[in-house]
């Protein structure tokens, strides 16, 4: 298989075949679900959220966050 000469459609089909063969149908679906594109515009939403806060407030929130905590506040 020479991927340099394959079309994007051929690569997609070959990839799905390999996933199905190696992971099975359920494993393939679980793998593909990791790459859903979602909705909205993260950049615009992030700017709305960050533009409402000044640097001092952000620093204060970071310093108050318990160590080891990964959950966003």
C-alpha positions as CSV (number, residue, x, y, z in Angstrom):
1,X,0.0,0.0,0.0
2,X,1.6,3.3,-1.1
3,X,-0.1,6.0,0.8
4,X,1.7,8.7,-1.2
5,X,-0.4,7.8,-4.3
6,X,-3.7,7.1,-2.5
7,X,-6.5,9.7,-2.5
8,X,-7.8,11.0,0.8
9,X,-10.9,8.8,0.3
10,X,-8.8,5.7,-0.2
11,X,-6.8,6.5,2.9
12,X,-10.0,7.0,4.9
13,X,-11.5,3.7,3.8
14,X,-8.2,1.8,4.4
15,X,-7.9,3.3,7.9
16,X,-11.5,2.4,8.8
17,X,-10.8,-1.2,7.6
18,X,-7.7,-1.5,9.8
19,X,-9.5,0.0,12.8
20,X,-12.4,-2.4,12.3
21,X,-10.1,-5.4,11.9
22,X,-7.8,-4.6,14.8
23,X,-10.3,-3.1,17.3
24,X,-13.6,-4.7,16.3
25,X,-16.7,-2.7,15.6
26,X,-17.2,-1.4,19.1
27,X,-13.6,-0.5,19.6
28,X,-13.6,1.3,16.2
29,X,-16.6,3.3,17.2
30,X,-15.2,4.2,20.6
31,X,-11.9,5.3,19.0
32,X,-13.7,7.5,16.4
33,X,-15.9,9.1,19.1
34,X,-12.8,10.7,20.5
35,X,-12.5,12.9,17.5
36,X,-15.9,14.5,17.3
37,X,-15.6,18.1,16.3
38,X,-18.2,19.5,18.8
39,X,-20.0,22.8,18.3
40,X,-19.4,26.5,18.7
41,X,-16.3,28.6,18.4
42,X,-13.9,28.0,21.3
43,X,-11.8,31.0,20.5
44,X,-14.7,33.4,20.6
45,X,-16.0,31.8,23.8
46,X,-12.6,31.9,25.4
47,X,-12.2,35.6,24.6
48,X,-15.6,36.4,26.1
49,X,-14.6,34.6,29.3
50,X,-11.1,36.0,29.6
51,X,-12.0,39.5,28.6
52,X,-14.3,39.8,31.6
53,X,-11.4,39.2,34.0
54,X,-8.3,41.2,34.7
55,X,-4.9,39.6,35.2
56,X,-4.9,40.1,39.0
57,X,-8.2,38.2,39.3
58,X,-6.9,35.3,37.2
59,X,-3.7,35.1,39.2
60,X,-5.7,35.1,42.5
61,X,-7.9,32.3,41.3
62,X,-4.9,30.2,40.3
63,X,-3.2,30.8,43.7
64,X,-6.4,29.8,45.5
65,X,-6.8,26.6,43.6
66,X,-6.0,23.5,45.8
67,X,-2.8,21.8,44.8
68,X,-3.4,18.7,42.7
69,X,-6.8,19.9,41.6
70,X,-7.3,19.5,37.8
71,X,-10.9,20.6,37.7
72,X,-11.6,24.1,36.2
73,X,-13.3,26.6,38.4
